[in-house]
Amino acid sequence: MKNKIFGISILLSIVFSFLFISSCEKEEVYPDTTQEFYSLMTDWYLWNDSIEDVVVENYASPSDLLEAMRYEQRDKWSYI
């Protein structure tokens, strides 16, 4: 009897865990403008000390700006 109650309690805790985990939505942050993207790159980019000097206003989209700023010698994984 104890094993049956233990098994049911484990099963219920797993079900409730999945319900709580799946109900959480992850808010993803995407920069809207090239200026926001430039700010993120200078703050968080791993090779931010190797970023090329660019004029942000010359780029129409964050992906174009990324290609200009990316440290190509070491970074082949960054993409938008």
Backbone bond lengths (Angstrom), bond angles and torsions (degrees), N, CA, C in turn:
res aa  C-N    CA-C-N  psi(-1)  N-CA   C-N-CA  omega(-1)  CA-C   N-CA-C  phi
1 M - - - 1.443 - - 1.533 111.07 -
2 K 1.371 116.11 -40.81 1.455 120.19 179.21 1.534 110.60 -63.62
3 N 1.334 116.40 -39.02 1.465 119.90 179.67 1.523 111.42 -64.31
4 K 1.334 116.69 -37.84 1.458 120.89 -179.78 1.529 110.46 -67.17
5 I 1.321 117.28 -43.72 1.464 121.70 178.76 1.525 109.99 -65.64
6 F 1.306 116.45 -41.34 1.463 121.34 178.48 1.528 110.55 -62.67
7 G 1.320 117.02 -44.22 1.466 121.75 179.16 1.514 112.14 -63.09
8 I 1.325 116.84 -42.12 1.466 121.26 179.14 1.526 110.20 -66.58
9 S 1.311 117.99 -40.87 1.465 120.33 -179.92 1.531 110.93 -66.56
10 I 1.325 117.46 -37.78 1.466 120.87 176.29 1.525 109.76 -64.35
11 L 1.329 117.16 -45.62 1.459 121.76 -179.87 1.528 111.17 -61.26
12 L 1.336 116.84 -45.00 1.464 120.42 178.59 1.530 112.00 -63.83
13 S 1.318 116.81 -39.78 1.467 118.71 179.11 1.524 111.20 -66.27
14 I 1.310 118.34 -35.36 1.469 121.58 176.75 1.526 110.20 -66.94
15 V 1.329 116.47 -44.69 1.464 120.30 179.84 1.526 110.45 -61.80
16 F 1.322 118.10 -46.49 1.460 121.05 179.58 1.528 111.49 -65.87
17 S 1.312 117.48 -34.76 1.467 120.34 176.78 1.513 110.67 -61.52
18 F 1.333 116.98 -46.25 1.458 120.35 178.93 1.527 111.67 -64.32
19 L 1.312 117.20 -36.42 1.463 119.92 178.03 1.522 111.39 -63.60
20 F 1.321 116.83 -43.87 1.457 120.06 -179.25 1.518 111.80 -70.81
21 I 1.303 117.16 -40.33 1.469 120.64 -179.25 1.521 110.69 -68.02
22 S 1.315 117.52 -43.16 1.463 119.89 -176.98 1.517 112.48 -73.68
23 S 1.325 118.32 -19.27 1.461 119.78 -179.23 1.522 112.01 -81.84
24 C 1.329 117.93 -12.88 1.459 120.82 178.98 1.525 109.33 -83.64
25 E 1.325 115.94 129.82 1.452 120.33 177.00 1.515 108.46 -105.59
26 K 1.310 114.91 133.18 1.447 120.65 179.23 1.526 108.60 -84.36
27 E 1.300 115.66 125.54 1.456 119.73 178.23 1.520 108.09 -86.41
28 E 1.316 116.24 118.11 1.445 120.46 -179.25 1.517 109.13 -95.79
29 V 1.301 114.76 138.84 1.454 120.45 -176.98 1.520 108.91 -105.83
30 Y 1.313 115.58 118.78 1.453 121.48 175.99 1.522 107.96 -122.86
31 P 1.305 117.31 132.03 1.465 118.36 179.36 1.527 110.99 -69.66
32 D 1.322 116.01 139.09 1.462 121.48 -178.98 1.523 112.42 -85.00
33 T 1.311 116.18 -31.66 1.456 119.67 -175.26 1.518 110.44 -124.73
34 T 1.310 115.09 164.08 1.460 119.30 177.74 1.521 111.01 -66.97
35 Q 1.326 117.69 -30.49 1.470 120.03 178.73 1.526 110.69 -66.15
36 E 1.334 117.67 -42.17 1.468 120.90 176.27 1.515 110.58 -62.84
37 F 1.319 116.10 -41.48 1.452 119.95 179.79 1.529 111.28 -64.47
38 Y 1.319 116.62 -41.81 1.460 120.66 177.85 1.527 110.33 -59.69
39 S 1.312 116.20 -42.44 1.461 120.70 178.50 1.528 111.55 -62.29
40 L 1.330 116.45 -43.44 1.466 120.09 177.49 1.523 111.64 -62.84
41 M 1.319 116.47 -41.56 1.466 119.97 -179.61 1.522 111.50 -63.96
42 T 1.316 117.61 -42.65 1.461 119.60 -178.47 1.526 111.70 -70.79
43 D 1.335 117.58 -24.38 1.464 120.35 179.43 1.527 113.23 -89.56
44 W 1.337 118.26 -40.88 1.452 121.07 -167.52 1.531 115.75 -114.62
45 Y 1.296 118.73 -15.21 1.459 121.43 -175.40 1.521 109.96 -64.65
46 L 1.317 116.38 135.82 1.465 121.44 -176.35 1.523 112.09 -59.62
47 W 1.311 116.45 -38.14 1.462 120.96 -179.60 1.524 110.74 -106.93
48 N 1.328 116.80 42.95 1.467 119.43 -175.87 1.525 112.75 -64.80
49 D 1.318 118.17 -20.98 1.457 119.59 176.31 1.534 112.11 -77.51
50 S 1.342 117.02 -9.85 1.460 121.53 179.67 1.527 112.90 -109.57
51 I 1.325 117.54 10.58 1.460 121.33 -179.16 1.526 109.43 -68.05
52 E 1.320 114.70 135.21 1.461 120.72 176.38 1.530 109.84 -68.40
53 D 1.325 116.19 148.45 1.460 119.83 174.05 1.523 108.33 -73.80
54 V 1.331 115.78 123.69 1.460 120.79 -178.62 1.522 109.23 -131.91
55 V 1.315 115.43 156.47 1.461 122.01 172.49 1.523 105.57 -97.90
56 V 1.314 116.36 108.83 1.459 122.75 -172.22 1.523 111.88 -58.13
57 E 1.296 117.66 -37.11 1.469 121.77 -176.91 1.531 113.11 -65.64
58 N 1.327 118.24 -15.76 1.468 121.67 -179.21 1.526 112.97 -80.17
59 Y 1.329 118.11 -3.71 1.466 121.40 -175.51 1.519 109.85 -116.05
60 A 1.326 115.11 132.91 1.466 121.03 -174.88 1.524 112.78 -82.54
61 S 1.322 117.57 -27.67 1.462 119.80 -176.22 1.528 109.97 -138.39
62 P 1.330 116.70 157.75 1.462 119.73 176.67 1.535 113.08 -60.24
63 S 1.328 118.23 -32.28 1.468 119.02 -179.80 1.530 111.13 -68.39
64 D 1.334 117.39 -36.53 1.467 119.75 175.60 1.525 110.90 -65.79
65 L 1.318 115.32 -40.64 1.458 120.18 178.65 1.524 110.94 -64.88
66 L 1.313 117.32 -39.75 1.462 120.74 177.85 1.514 110.88 -59.48
67 E 1.301 117.08 -44.97 1.462 120.10 -179.30 1.521 111.35 -61.26
68 A 1.334 116.69 -34.19 1.460 120.01 179.21 1.527 111.92 -75.58
69 M 1.336 117.27 -31.30 1.459 121.27 -174.84 1.521 113.73 -93.71
70 R 1.307 117.44 -19.87 1.464 121.17 -173.02 1.523 111.23 -61.32
71 Y 1.316 116.14 137.78 1.464 123.23 177.00 1.522 107.69 -82.03
72 E 1.314 116.11 89.86 1.460 122.28 -168.42 1.523 114.27 -64.74
73 Q 1.306 118.17 -26.19 1.468 120.45 -178.01 1.530 111.85 -66.40
74 R 1.340 117.38 -30.94 1.457 119.84 -177.13 1.516 114.19 -119.94
75 D 1.344 117.41 -20.89 1.456 120.56 -172.18 1.530 110.86 -108.81
76 K 1.324 115.11 103.31 1.458 119.26 174.96 1.527 111.28 -113.18
77 W 1.340 116.95 6.81 1.464 121.10 -174.38 1.523 114.46 -106.48
78 S 1.327 119.52 -19.07 1.465 121.26 -175.98 1.522 110.40 -72.68
79 Y 1.323 115.31 135.51 1.454 120.98 178.52 1.518 109.13 -156.00
80 I 1.312 115.69 162.80 1.470 120.98 173.45 1.499 107.23 -122.50
